[in-house]
Amino acid sequence: MIFNTHTHFNFILKNPVCPIANTDYLEKFKRQDLQEILIQNKEYWIGFCCIVWSNELSSENALEVAKMDKSFYCTLWLHPEDHQEEELLNKIDSIIENFEKLIQKNKQKIIGIWEIGLDYHYLDEENEIHKNRQKEIQKIFFERQIKLANKYNLPVIIHSRDSKADTFKCLKKFVPNKFVVHCYSENLEFAKQIIELSPNSFIGFAGMITYKNAENIREVIKNIPLKRILVETDDPFLAPQEFRWQTNYPAYVKLVLDKVKELREENAEIVENTIWQNSLNFFNLKTPQI
């Protein structure tokens, strides 16, 4: 059995269509209806999917989709790339208040705070003062979200791009009760630092591990404890090599798991069962019924 710990398949549903701020970048993806996804998940032996919210517009959509099937859960919060300006910082208290209400009302479906962290890829490179302020605002949101997660004993899912050093400093300073660095693309040294930071830290791997130029990520898989590994798709992006440049679907997490099995020394069944149990433990799910 497989747990896809990070999917955005609500972005490509035919109905309801996810209301997001910019749909242009989704036009290239082939849409599916819910039954197509469920059938494909069953064929690939997918037990559960965690649908990840990325901004305020997609949040209630993801919760709505999560309620459509017992195999779906969801997370909430705000992607750092979308929340680095003063306008949103001024709304942070009301945003947190709203999300607290959602958590309290939907404890059976909201199982984490995701995806939060730091993303320095699209900062203002032409204005150094503004750029530094954008970083500071991202850090403020990061801290407040970790505090919210700890208050409700929810795991935190970390997004980090072009911000490795600051991400680590924030994690060390704010200390989430439990967290995963998702869609991991860094080296083995950084993975070891993450693992040493907390006994409740995990590394999440997606389709990138199947790419020809991803040997550094495969080395991480080979050399960290199996009990710290989770698998995901981050779909509809980052399809595994077999389907690269095509739409990625939640069921393709099986291809990610197959690659992990290939890289590990343990028996394939042990790898699958351990990662399944890792996922349940991470999300505080106690022997759920499928």
DOMARVO-158272 format. One line per field, with one value per residue (C-alpha): residue number from 1; x, y, z. Coordinates in steps of 0.5 Angstrom, whole numbers, plus 500, padded with zeros to 3 digits. Example, Ala and Ser with C-alpha at 12.3 -4.5 7.8 and 13.67 -1.06 7.14 Angstrom:
BEGIN
num = (1:2)
c1 = (525:527)
c2 = (491:498)
c3 = (516:514)
***
This chain:
BEGIN
num = (1:2:3:4:5:6:7:8:9:10:11:12:13:14:15:16:17:18:19:20:21:22:23:24:25:26:27:28:29:30:31:32:33:34:35:36:37:38:39:40:41:42:43:44:45:46:47:48:49:50:51:52:53:54:55:56:57:58:59:60:61:62:63:64:65:66:67:68:69:70:71:72:73:74:75:76:77:78:79:80:81:82:83:84:85:86:87:88:89:90:91:92:93:94:95:96:97:98:99:100:101:102:103:104:105:106:107:108:109:110:111:112:113:114:115:116:117:118:119:120:121:122:123:124:125:126:127:128:129:130:131:132:133:134:135:136:137:138:139:140:141:142:143:144:145:146:147:148:149:150:151:152:153:154:155:156:157:158:159:160:161:162:163:164:165:166:167:168:169:170:171:172:173:174:175:176:177:178:179:180:181:182:183:184:185:186:187:188:189:190:191:192:193:194:195:196:197:198:199:200:201:202:203:204:205:206:207:208:209:210:211:212:213:214:215:216:217:218:219:220:221:222:223:224:225:226:227:228:229:230:231:232:233:234:235:236:237:238:239:240:241:242:243:244:245:246:247:248:249:250:251:252:253:254:255:256:257:258:259:260:261:262:263:264:265:266:267:268:269:270:271:272:273:274:275:276:277:278:279:280:281:282:283:284:285:286:287:288:289:290)
c1 = (500:502:501:502:504:504:499:496:491:486:489:487:480:475:470:471:476:481:480:488:491:494:491:496:501:496:494:499:496:491:485:482:475:475:473:479:484:480:481:488:490:486:490:497:495:495:492:492:493:494:492:496:493:498:494:488:484:486:485:477:477:482:478:472:476:479:471:470:473:475:482:483:486:489:493:493:497:501:506:512:513:506:507:512:509:507:500:499:503:498:493:497:493:486:489:491:485:481:485:485:477:478:483:478:472:475:480:478:481:486:492:498:501:503:507:511:518:522:523:528:527:523:525:526:533:533:532:536:532:526:529:531:524:521:526:524:516:517:521:515:510:514:515:507:505:510:507:500:502:505:499:495:500:500:506:509:511:517:518:525:528:535:534:538:542:536:531:535:536:529:528:533:530:523:523:517:514:515:517:519:523:519:521:528:533:539:545:547:550:544:539:544:543:536:535:540:536:530:528:521:524:523:525:520:522:518:519:526:529:528:531:538:542:539:545:546:538:539:545:541:536:541:545:539:535:529:525:526:523:517:514:510:509:508:503:501:509:515:512:517:522:517:512:517:514:507:502:504:498:498:498:505:508:508:514:517:517:519:525:527:526:531:536:535:539:533:528:522:517:520:521:514:511:516:515:507:508:512:507:502:506:508:501:499:494:492:491:486:481:482)
c2 = (500:507:514:520:525:531:532:538:534:539:543:539:536:538:539:543:547:549:557:559:566:565:559:560:555:550:550:545:540:534:535:529:528:525:518:517:519:514:508:510:510:503:500:503:501:508:508:515:522:528:534:540:547:553:559:562:561:554:552:551:548:543:541:540:535:532:531:527:520:517:516:524:528:535:541:548:554:559:558:563:565:568:571:576:583:588:587:580:581:586:581:575:575:575:569:565:566:564:558:556:556:551:547:546:545:540:536:529:532:537:533:538:545:545:548:553:555:560:561:566:564:570:576:583:582:590:593:590:593:590:584:583:585:580:575:578:577:570:568:572:567:561:562:564:558:553:556:554:547:546:549:543:538:538:536:541:540:545:548:551:553:557:558:552:556:561:555:551:557:558:550:550:557:555:548:544:538:534:536:534:537:536:534:534:536:538:534:528:533:537:531:529:536:536:529:530:537:533:525:527:530:527:527:527:524:526:524:528:522:518:523:522:528:527:522:527:526:518:518:521:516:510:513:516:512:508:510:518:517:519:519:524:526:534:533:536:538:533:527:521:520:515:521:527:533:530:531:528:524:522:515:516:516:508:510:514:508:503:507:508:500:499:504:501:495:492:488:491:489:492:498:499:497:502:508:507:506:513:516:514:516:523:525:522:517:511:505:508:504:504)
c3 = (500:498:501:497:502:497:491:488:484:485:480:475:477:471:476:481:478:483:484:484:482:476:471:465:468:469:461:459:464:462:466:470:473:480:478:473:479:484:479:477:484:486:480:483:490:493:500:501:498:502:498:499:499:497:497:500:493:493:500:501:494:497:503:499:494:501:503:497:498:505:502:501:507:506:509:509:509:504:499:501:494:494:501:501:501:506:504:506:512:515:514:518:524:520:516:522:525:519:519:526:525:519:523:529:524:520:524:521:514:515:518:517:515:508:504:508:508:504:497:494:487:485:490:487:485:482:489:495:500:498:497:504:506:502:506:512:511:509:515:519:516:517:524:525:521:525:532:529:527:534:537:534:534:526:522:518:511:509:502:501:494:494:501:504:510:512:512:516:521:522:523:528:532:531:532:529:533:527:519:513:507:501:494:496:491:496:498:503:507:508:509:515:518:517:520:526:528:530:531:528:521:515:508:502:495:488:481:481:483:477:473:469:473:480:482:488:490:489:494:499:499:499:505:510:515:512:517:515:508:505:498:494:487:487:481:477:476:476:473:473:468:464:463:464:461:461:466:473:477:484:482:479:487:485:480:486:491:486:485:492:493:487:491:498:500:504:502:497:502:508:504:502:509:513:508:509:516:516:513:518:524:520:520:526:523:527:523:519:515:507)
***
